[in-house]
Amino acid sequence: MLESLCQASAWLIRKTDGFSHSMVVLREARNVKYADFVSPGQLLTVSARIIKREGDLTTLKAEGKADERSAVSARLIMERYNIGDRIPARAPTDAFLIRWLRGQFDKLYQPQDS
């Protein structure tokens, strides 16, 4: 369940930043609360909200609900960066990953009608 919160948060950061970073990784998980068990096959609906940004760190509040009941919640600190900033010889990898991530997002994202 915590992994699903991290993945949803990473996609939110990528989309919000216009896919400007090839890497979005979990730096820290705080106040993780498991409130209910989610059975195999049960739908976990995940939401994430950006609380603050400082440099290359983003703090989010994320929650997963099953059958309208909270199953997990956490405050996540995610780090975003480009590989080329740390290893200049790997800079071409950033462009490849960003293109691939945009393609994946376009396949996965299905806006709900309001």
C-alpha positions as CSV (number, residue, x, y, z in Angstrom):
1,M,0.0,0.0,0.0
2,L,2.9,2.4,0.8
3,E,4.4,1.7,-2.6
4,S,1.1,2.7,-4.3
5,L,1.2,6.0,-2.4
6,C,4.8,6.6,-3.5
7,Q,4.0,5.8,-7.2
8,A,1.0,8.1,-7.3
9,S,3.0,10.9,-5.7
10,A,5.9,10.4,-8.2
11,W,3.4,10.7,-11.1
12,L,1.9,13.8,-9.6
13,I,5.3,15.4,-9.3
14,R,6.3,14.5,-12.8
15,K,3.1,15.9,-14.3
16,T,3.2,19.0,-12.2
17,D,6.8,19.7,-13.2
18,G,6.2,19.1,-16.8
19,F,8.3,16.0,-16.8
20,S,11.5,18.0,-16.2
21,H,13.2,15.4,-14.1
22,S,14.0,11.8,-15.1
23,M,14.1,10.6,-11.5
24,V,11.5,11.0,-8.7
25,V,12.4,8.8,-5.7
26,L,11.2,8.4,-2.1
27,R,13.5,10.2,0.3
28,E,11.4,9.6,3.5
29,A,8.0,8.3,4.6
30,R,6.7,9.9,7.8
31,N,3.6,9.3,9.9
32,V,2.7,6.1,8.0
33,K,-0.7,4.8,9.3
34,Y,-2.2,1.5,8.3
35,A,-5.9,1.8,9.2
36,D,-7.4,-1.2,7.4
37,F,-6.4,-4.4,5.6
38,V,-6.9,-4.4,1.8
39,S,-7.8,-7.9,0.5
40,P,-6.4,-9.2,-2.8
41,G,-8.6,-8.0,-5.6
42,Q,-10.0,-5.1,-3.6
43,L,-9.6,-1.7,-5.2
44,L,-7.3,0.8,-3.4
45,T,-8.0,4.4,-4.5
46,V,-5.0,6.6,-3.9
47,S,-4.8,10.4,-3.7
48,A,-1.8,12.6,-3.2
49,R,-1.5,16.4,-2.5
50,I,1.6,18.5,-2.7
51,I,2.1,20.3,0.6
52,K,5.4,22.1,-0.1
53,R,8.5,22.3,-2.3
54,E,12.0,23.1,-1.2
55,G,14.8,22.8,-3.8
56,D,14.6,19.3,-5.3
57,L,12.4,18.0,-2.4
58,T,8.6,17.8,-2.5
59,T,6.5,17.0,0.6
60,L,3.1,15.3,-0.1
61,K,0.2,14.0,1.9
62,A,-1.0,10.8,0.4
63,E,-3.9,8.5,1.3
64,G,-5.3,5.2,0.1
65,K,-9.0,4.2,0.6
66,A,-10.7,0.9,0.1
67,D,-14.5,0.9,0.1
68,E,-14.5,4.6,1.1
69,R,-12.6,3.8,4.3
70,S,-9.0,4.9,4.9
71,A,-6.6,2.0,4.6
72,V,-3.3,3.9,4.6
73,S,-2.0,7.4,4.9
74,A,1.5,9.0,5.0
75,R,3.5,12.2,4.6
76,L,6.0,11.5,1.9
77,I,9.2,13.4,1.0
78,M,10.1,12.8,-2.6
79,E,13.4,13.8,-4.3
80,R,13.5,14.8,-8.0
81,Y,16.6,15.1,-10.1
82,N,18.2,14.3,-13.5
83,I,20.9,11.6,-13.8
84,G,23.0,13.9,-15.9
85,D,23.3,16.4,-13.0
86,R,25.1,13.7,-10.9
87,I,26.8,11.8,-13.7
88,P,27.4,14.1,-16.7
89,A,28.3,11.2,-19.0
90,R,24.7,9.8,-18.4
91,A,22.9,13.0,-19.5
92,P,21.5,11.4,-22.7
93,T,19.7,8.9,-20.4
94,D,17.5,11.7,-19.0
95,A,16.0,12.6,-22.4
96,F,15.2,8.9,-23.1
97,L,13.6,8.4,-19.6
98,I,11.6,11.6,-19.8
99,R,10.2,10.6,-23.3
100,W,9.4,7.1,-22.0
101,L,7.7,8.4,-18.8
102,R,5.6,10.9,-20.8
103,G,4.5,8.0,-23.0
104,Q,3.6,5.8,-19.9
105,F,1.7,8.7,-18.4
106,D,-0.3,9.2,-21.5
107,K,-1.2,5.5,-21.5
108,L,-2.1,5.4,-17.8
109,Y,-3.8,8.6,-17.1
110,Q,-7.6,8.5,-17.6
111,P,-9.3,11.6,-16.3
112,Q,-12.6,11.1,-14.5
113,D,-15.6,13.1,-15.6
114,S,-16.6,15.6,-13.0
